[in-house]
Amino acid sequence: MTAILAARVEGGILVGADRAWSDDEQILECGPKIIRVGPWLLACAGEITCDWEALQEQDPRTPSEVSELLGTRSDVGAILVRGRVLRVGGCSAGGAWAWGTVRGDAAIGSGAAWVRGAWDALAGYENDPEKRMRAALRVAARRCPSVAGPFDVVWG
């Protein structure tokens, strides 16, 4: 599946993600899981059934409009960043999207606990947020078989 972490650091929100796609039999490399959609930075984990590349040409103004673009056929979790506002959302296949605002950091995907724990553990050892994010993602990949690089790190 994946590991996606959105972390609050001085100057903004940093989002990191792996590029693994897995099913019952294999783990493959996929395209970036973090994209810009209008004013939003969007990262998704799970079964995305919308046209991921076409999303980048849209200009949604609200989380509800992002939900409409993603559709309800998906079984997916998402992180949505705009400025200093961080939202986490989810949708079960056929259900409605639900979004919540997060005050701290947020992680989603099968490697969420690993990447979040590594991020916290590295706080006293790595001062560069991008290096720290990549290191946390590498730890998640070592511990969770469905997480694999390469890794993308993007400022919100």
Backbone hydrogen bonds, N-H to C=O, Kabsch-Sander energy under -0.5 kcal/mol:
donor,donor_aa,acceptor,acceptor_aa,energy
4,I,108,I,-2.2
5,L,16,G,-2.4
6,A,106,A,-3.2
7,A,5,L,-0.5
7,A,14,L,-3.1
9,V,7,A,-0.5
9,V,12,G,-2.6
12,G,9,V,-2.5
14,L,7,A,-2.8
15,V,154,V,-3.1
16,G,5,L,-2.6
17,A,152,D,-2.3
18,D,3,A,-1.2
19,R,148,A,-2.2
21,W,28,L,-2.9
23,D,26,Q,-2.1
28,L,21,W,-3.7
30,C,19,R,-3.0
35,I,42,L,-2.8
37,V,40,W,-2.3
38,G,58,Q,-0.6
40,W,37,V,-2.0
41,L,81,V,-2.5
42,L,35,I,-3.2
42,L,40,W,-0.5
43,A,79,I,-2.4
44,C,33,K,-1.5
45,A,77,G,-2.7
47,E,75,D,-2.1
48,I,46,G,-1.1
49,T,47,E,-0.6
52,W,50,C,-1.2
55,L,51,D,-1.4
56,Q,52,W,-0.6
56,Q,53,E,-0.9
57,E,54,A,-1.6
58,Q,55,L,-1.9
66,V,62,T,-1.8
67,S,63,P,-2.6
68,E,64,S,-2.1
69,L,65,E,-1.7
70,L,66,V,-2.2
71,G,67,S,-2.1
75,D,47,E,-1.1
76,V,91,C,-1.8
77,G,45,A,-3.0
78,A,89,G,-2.6
79,I,43,A,-2.8
80,L,87,R,-2.7
81,V,41,L,-2.6
82,R,85,V,-2.1
83,G,156,G,-0.8
85,V,82,R,-2.0
86,L,84,R,-0.5
86,L,102,V,-0.6
87,R,80,L,-2.8
88,V,100,G,-2.6
89,G,78,A,-2.7
90,G,98,A,-1.7
91,C,76,V,-2.2
94,G,72,T,-4.1
95,G,92,S,-3.4
98,A,90,G,-1.8
100,G,88,V,-2.4
102,V,86,L,-3.0
106,A,6,A,-2.4
108,I,4,I,-2.2
111,G,2,T,-2.9
112,A,109,G,-1.7
115,V,111,G,-2.6
116,R,112,A,-2.3
117,G,113,A,-2.3
118,A,114,W,-2.4
119,W,115,V,-2.3
120,D,116,R,-2.1
121,A,117,G,-2.5
122,L,118,A,-2.0
123,A,120,D,-1.3
124,G,121,A,-0.5
125,Y,122,L,-1.4
126,E,122,L,-2.2
132,R,128,D,-2.6
133,M,129,P,-2.4
134,R,130,E,-2.3
135,A,131,K,-2.3
136,A,132,R,-2.3
137,L,133,M,-2.3
138,R,134,R,-2.1
139,V,135,A,-2.1
140,A,136,A,-2.2
141,A,137,L,-2.1
142,R,138,R,-1.8
143,R,139,V,-1.7
144,C,140,A,-2.5
147,V,144,C,-1.9
152,D,17,A,-2.8
154,V,15,V,-3.1
156,G,13,I,-3.8
